[in-house]
């Protein structure tokens, strides 16, 4: 099955929560850049095997969210089953695109279907939240407003299908935890969040951007280049370092992608989706 990436069309931090997390408000949008998961039941009970093919370092044991998602749903249902899951990584790691969270949500959905657990949407959401703040979003996809830790979701009618998106990733990765720590340090020093930056009626400003720029200074050049290309929509996704840019005219997106690729950035042409996962028709595992 396909597990789609997401972008954050702006992100605002509204404060610190008593549980240690940050209160945020953001717009999530799923896009068709995706990982591929193949799930195959095993005869041996209580055996979870996760294999990965990836250009980036990805753990294969309990540190992998796919493994933890499988372990969690088996524990919740009490089924002593076994499964082999192969993960083909296409979403870059540490990029602010939610690849790991999307894989976890797709694993929950895929195993619910494969073993006919018949878990309700509410049960799946609760399991997803145990795996991460943004995992519940990947049970829904499309355009959603996220609040709280990102788990309070409001599905919105999307008008973004007419845009051609380009994702631009520098040759670096950022840890979400590290970016939030830097953000907290900036706030202690008196830093103030940026003013609204409206693009097509959407506030594309990201309160984590300055923290990411401090940890990854080469992003300043990318930000300057993008502003000169004048996309209809653009900004940093999540905790970075990936930026998104979108144009209504596909020809502009194509030219921009070529220009950015010549500068050495990893480029992903992508389109918005209405869902966060898709059962592949050719799969015999589900």
C-alpha positions, -999 to 999 in steps of 0.1 A, spaced: 0 0 0 10 36 -5 17 59 25 16 95 13 38 124 26 23 156 40 33 193 39 25 220 65 10 251 48 22 273 77 26 264 113 20 285 144 31 276 180 4 287 204 22 279 236 37 252 259 14 225 272 15 210 307 24 176 292 56 191 277 44 192 241 38 224 222 3 237 213 2 242 175 -21 253 148 -13 242 112 -27 232 79 -18 197 68 -20 187 31 -12 152 19 7 149 -14 14 119 -37 51 115 -28 48 81 -10 64 52 6 53 16 -3 45 -10 23 39 -47 16 22 -67 44 23 -105 44 9 -127 71 33 -152 87 26 -187 100 48 -181 131 28 -165 158 39 -132 175 66 -126 149 69 -92 134 96 -89 107 103 -55 92 126 -51 62 135 -17 46 149 -6 13 160 30 16 185 55 4 186 68 40 194 51 73 162 36 87 160 12 117 143 -21 111 135 -32 147 114 -17 175 128 18 168 109 18 135 74 32 138 61 5 114 72 -22 139 57 -3 168 24 1 150 22 -36 143 31 -45 178 5 -20 192 -24 -32 171 -17 -69 179 -15 -61 216 -47 -41 214 -66 -69 196 -50 -97 215 -43 -116 182 -12 -137 184 -4 -134 147 28 -129 127 34 -105 99 63 -95 75 63 -59 64 86 -46 37 90 -8 37 103 9 5 113 44 15 107 71 -11 99 100 13 132 114 25 140 109 62 143 139 86 127 162 60 96 175 78 73 155 55 59 130 80 72 99 63 76 78 95 42 89 108 25 81 75 41 46 75 28 40 110 -8 50 101 -7 29 69 5 -1 90 -25 3 113 -49 6 85 -33 -22 65 -32 -47 94 -68 -38 103 -78 -48 68 -55 -78 64 -65 -95 97 -101 -81 96 -99 -66 131 -128 -43 123 -115 -16 146 -135 16 146 -121 49 134 -120 61 170 -100 30 180 -75 35 152 -72 72 161 -64 63 197 -37 38 186 -23 64 162 -20 90 189 0 66 210 26 64 181 29 102 175 12 135 175 7 137 137 0 100 131 -38 105 135 -37 130 106 -24 102 83 -56 82 89 -75 111 71 -53 130 47 -64 158 24 -65 193 37 -70 195 75 -66 221 101 -46 206 130 -46 220 166 -35 208 200 -4 186 194 -17 183 158 -42 156 167 -73 178 168 -83 177 132 -108 195 111 -112 183 75 -115 212 51 -126 213 15 -95 214 -6 -90 237 -36 -53 229 -40 -56 203 -67 -51 230 -93 -16 237 -80 16 220 -90 39 215 -60 76 212 -58 93 200 -27 129 212 -22 152 195 2 188 205 9 215 179 16 207 178 54 182 165 79 167 181 110 154 165 141 119 177 152 130 176 188 161 197 181 141 223 162 116 227 191 145 230 216 160 258 195 126 274 192 123 274 230 157 289 234 147 317 210 116 325 230 136 327 262 158 352 245 129 374 236 124 364 200 90 370 186 72 349 159 70 363 124 41 383 111 15 365 89 27 359 54 -4 355 33 -3 334 0 -36 328 -17 -53 336 15 -33 310 35 -8 321 63 23 304 51 45 316 80 61 289 101 71 298 137 98 270 136 115 285 106 140 307 124 150 279 147 156 257 117 176 284 100 199 286 131 204 249 130 208 247 92 221 281 79 221 269 43 183 272 44 187 310 42 199 308 6 171 284 -3 145 308 12 160 337 -7 159 317 -40 123 307 -35 111 342 -27 127 354 -60 109 326 -80 76 340 -67 55 309 -62 18 313 -55 23 293 -23 56 286 -5 70 279 29 89 255 51 71 223 59 69 212 95 102 214 114 121 215 81 144 214 63 122 208 32 104 237 16 74 235 -6 65 258 -35 34 257 -57 23 273 -89 -11 272 -107 8 270 -140 26 236 -143 51 252 -167 63 275 -140 67 246 -115 87 227 -141 111 255 -148 115 262 -111 122 225 -104 149 224 -131 165 256 -118 166 244 -82 179 209 -92 208 227 -110 217 242 -77 221 208 -61 188 205 -42 168 173 -41 136 180 -60 103 162 -58 74 171 -81 42 162 -64 4 169 -64 -21 172 -35 -42 141 -26 -75 137 -9 -63 107 12 -32 98 31 -29 62 20 -40 40 -9 -43 3 -13 -22 -7 -43 -43 -27 -68 -14 -50 -77 -8 -60 -41 -17 -96 -32 -8 -90 5 -39 -71 15 
